[in-house]
């Protein structure tokens, strides 16, 4: 018999108090500055601010996070691999000191973006650790994504200006080169995407709609300034042991607000992971992403300028989780909304559950 249960997030947060500490043996790592030399690394639950920053950064990459973020006794911040698991580790005291000395939160965000760039670029898949070429690629990624997030060039460079080393080493290039890489990434994003804030000359026609809960607007033939799409998840929940087309599975429900995408086709997507944060792999290309992760999605079209979907649901069979061996599997998923293959708004919180064969 299959046994599944979804844990409320409040209960999980209380349980985490007793199991947050984790010893991590580093196989490969890329640090922001300097080398990661500690042999005894301990990871702890990350703060809400770091989790929020991570979600904000990933939103602008259009990808789900394939790693877990943890506070740890590292010197500054590092992208690391432990077995098959990927982590972003950061020193909480270091981050607070950087923010205080630079008088902006952008400094900490740029450091996290740099480490995320290492994972997304595949730098942690080799055993070479930090190298100048890898660090410059991660610096460029940091500048690129910070522009998309709305940071000025000065804000994108501020952390490196403050703590970067003027002298290069065998692992990290000098500050001047790293600042040049950040600037190059920032300008590349500017050239590709144009101004982050909507131009006053950009226009779109307002459309009428009906159907979903929300407020429609009358099409008068006039043109109005384009508005930036926004979303907000209010609730995500699961019904287990649901049978559909002869297969038993789980139905994921979401309640969310979505604004300024009326009459535009969007997608709700759920990505599946092991509880540790590693990706749940697909093997038959039925419920999957192009990168080979177990996923389920459905299309929808908001009919109003401001729409609330009170219960949009999608079904995935348990067989498509590909947990075929006997025993218990601790899993989780998160839900996001996409338009034109790009993420809109923040992803939902993780929902954890276990599955047993």
ZALUM-435244 format. One record per residue (C-alpha): z, x negated, y; residue in one letter. Coordinates in pm, whole numbers, padded with zeros to 5 digits, always signed. Each point is the difference from the previous one (the first is absolute). Layout:
residues N
ZXYA...
***
This chain:
residues 357
+00000+00000+00000X-00082-00120+00349X+00295-00004+00239X-00049-00040+00371X+00218+00041+00301X-00054-00050+00373X+00296-00151+00184X+00082+00126+00351X-00038-00276+00258X+00358+00046+00121X+00135-00064-00350X-00225-00303-00035X+00130-00149+00323X+00358+00036-00126X-00089-00150-00337X-00168-00293+00178X+00335-00107+00142X+00107-00116-00344X-00332-00154-00108X-00158-00137+00320X+00071-00367-00074X-00268-00176-00204X-00045-00364-00095X-00362-00105+00045X-00149-00307-00166X-00293-00103+00218X-00324-00086-00180X-00227-00024+00306X+00075+00040+00371X-00146-00029+00349X+00256-00033+00281X-00050+00077+00368X+00123-00344+00110X+00113-00288-00220X+00039-00005-00374X+00205+00234-00220X+00233-00252-00168X+00295+00217-00110X+00038+00018-00378X+00236+00300+00004X-00167+00289+00182X+00175+00336+00017X-00174+00313+00119X+00177+00297+00161X-00107+00344+00115X-00211-00032+00313X+00100+00175+00321X-00160+00323+00119X-00158-00183+00294X-00180-00243-00234X-00116+00282-00228X-00138+00190+00300X-00177-00311+00132X-00154-00059-00342X-00135+00355-00013X-00140-00033+00353X-00182-00321-00086X-00140+00131-00328X-00122+00314+00172X-00247-00209+00199X-00129-00183-00306X-00095+00324-00175X+00166-00127-00320X+00321+00084-00185X+00261-00275-00023X-00024-00190-00331X+00332-00175+00055X+00367+00069+00073X+00181-00111+00315X+00352-00139-00029X+00254-00174+00219X+00086-00339-00151X+00157-00342+00054X-00334-00159+00094X-00022-00218+00316X-00235+00239+00186X-00256+00216-00187X-00216-00052-00305X-00253+00169-00226X+00107-00078-00356X-00087+00075-00362X+00259+00033-00276X-00169+00055-00335X-00240+00288+00061X+00193+00133+00299X-00088-00063+00365X+00254-00005+00281X+00028-00045+00373X+00335-00172+00058X+00154-00039+00344X+00319-00135+00149X+00162+00280+00201X+00192-00234+00231X-00315-00202+00069X-00194+00315+00092X+00274+00122+00235X+00014-00339+00175X-00378-00005+00043X+00001+00347+00155X+00284-00095+00234X-00164-00324+00111X-00341+00158+00059X+00130+00329+00146X-00241+00204-00212X-00022+00155-00348X-00364-00111-00021X+00117-00348-00099X+00161+00127-00322X-00296+00227-00073X-00243-00292+00036X+00204-00206-00248X-00004+00283-00257X-00374+00047+00060X-00056-00370-00068X+00178+00021-00336X-00181+00320-00092X-00325-00185+00075X+00090-00257-00267X+00032+00269-00268X-00308+00197+00104X-00206-00321+00013X+00107-00102-00350X+00176-00318+00118X+00299+00059-00226X-00212+00023-00314X-00033-00379-00022X+00273-00256-00055X-00081-00211+00306X+00244+00171+00239X-00045-00036+00376X-00307-00195+00113X-00147-00035+00352X-00314+00202-00079X+00205+00282-00151X+00240+00007+00294X-00288+00025+00248X-00151+00291-00194X+00336+00181+00005X+00038-00076+00372X-00344+00145+00067X+00090+00312-00198X+00318+00035+00207X-00194-00011+00326X-00259+00243-00135X+00245+00267-00116X+00225-00031+00307X-00294+00080+00225X-00067+00314-00205X+00369+00091+00033X-00021-00020+00379X+00153-00344+00073X-00128-00208+00289X-00126-00350-00071X+00319-00143+00149X+00212+00223-00228X-00205-00106-00305X+00061-00369+00082X+00362+00016+00115X+00172-00084-00331X-00222-00301-00063X+00044-00115+00359X+00376+00006-00050X+00055-00144-00348X-00324-00170-00105X+00013-00377-00052X-00210-00217+00232X-00058-00245-00285X-00200+00090-00308X+00105-00074-00358X-00149-00001-00347X+00077+00372-00026X-00029+00137+00355X-00242-00081+00284X+00128-00076+00354X+00095+00280+00237X-00318-00043+00207X-00222+00075-00302X+00212+00294-00109X-00008+00153+00347X-00377-00042+00001X-00020+00186-00334X+00216+00286+00129X-00214+00025+00313X-00319-00006-00208X+00127+00286-00218X+00111+00204+00302X-00337-00042+00173X-00191+00076-00321X+00185+00332-00031X-00073+00075+00364X-00372-00062-00049X-00011+00214-00315X+00208+00296+00111X-00016-00005+00379X+00294+00111+00215X+00298+00123-00202X+00074+00277+00246X-00268+00268+00021X-00248-00062+00278X-00012+00265+00273X-00375+00021-00050X+00028+00077-00373X-00040+00373-00055X-00008+00253-00279X-00060+00373-00009X+00297+00222-00089X-00064+00225-00302X+00149+00329-00108X+00168+00044-00336X+00187+00238-00223X+00191-00015-00322X+00278-00261-00012X+00321+00053+00190X-00057-00125+00355X-00145+00070+00341X-00374+00039+00058X-00192-00048+00324X-00301+00176+00142X-00334-00184+00013X-00113+00043+00361X-00283-00251-00017X+00198-00245+00216X+00086-00352-00108X+00348-00143-00002X+00139-00351-00044X+00029-00101-00365X+00356+00009-00136X+00142-00246-00250X+00068+00150-00344X+00366+00008-00106X+00186+00106-00315X+00359+00043-00110X+00134+00066-00348X+00286+00251-00007X+00058+00013-00376X-00144-00126-00329X+00116+00143-00334X-00105+00021-00365X-00020+00259-00277X+00016-00165-00343X-00125+00117-00341X-00280+00212+00147X-00290+00085-00231X-00353+00009+00143X-00321+00023-00205X+00201-00067-00314X+00162-00320+00133X+00364-00042+00097X+00065-00181+00324X+00161+00003+00343X-00094+00189+00314X+00066-00175+00332X+00065+00218+00305X+00004-00100+00367X+00087+00170+00324X-00140-00175+00306X-00135+00038+00352X-00347-00125+00094X-00142+00008+00351X-00343-00042+00160X-00213-00009-00315X-00107+00362-00005X-00312+00068-00210X+00009-00361-00128X+00021-00075-00373X+00315-00196-00083X+00166-00119-00320X+00357+00010-00126X+00058-00293-00238X+00292-00101-00222X+00029-00360-00125X+00215-00082-00304X+00222-00306-00055X+00270-00126-00229X+00342+00033+00162X-00002-00377+00056X-00298+00040+00234X-00278-00132-00223X-00316+00209-00026X-00043+00244-00289X-00336-00100-00151X-00277+00242-00096X-00202-00054-00319X-00260+00278-00023X-00118+00060+00359X+00100+00365+00010X+00295+00001+00242X-00033-00329+00185X-00081-00193+00318X-00286-00248+00029X+00256-00280-00041X+00107+00141-00339X+00329+00168+00093X+00109+00335-00146X-00057+00259+00272X-00072+00367+00058X-00156+00165+00304X-00138+00323+00136X-00212+00086+00299X+00098+00248+00270X-00125+00110+00342X+00237+00096+00284X-00126+00310+00179X+00205-00029+00317X+00056-00268+00258X+00365-00011-00108X+00051+00102-00361X+00296+00013-00235X-00070-00004-00373X+00307+00155-00156X-00091-00081-00362X-00304-00208-00084X+00016-00104-00365X-00184-00211-00256X+00038-00048-00375X-00007-00312-00216X+00038+00006-00383X+00277-00217-00144X-00263-00168-00220X-00157-00142+00317X+00316-00197+00081X-00107-00220-00293X+00358-00052-00119X-00093-00003-00368X+00267-00222-00152X+00324+00149-00122X+00300-00011+00231X+00094+00093+00353X-00210-00078+00308X+00153+00004+00349X-00276+00096+00241X-00060+00111+00358X-00280+00122+00225X-00069+00051+00368X-00243+00229+00177X-00232-00071+00292X-00272+00177+00196X-00344-00153+00062X-00299+00088+00216X-00329-00188-00026X+00169-00242-00244X+00266-00094+00252X+00370+00084-00007X+00130+00242+00262X+00370+00006+00077X+00278-00151-00209X+00021+00035-00378X+00272+00212-00156X+00320-00147-00140X-00013-00104-00364X+00091+00264-00259X+00150-00157-00313X-00001+00145-00350X+00019-00117-00360X-00226+00063-00294X+00089-00045-00366X-00214-00005-00313X
***
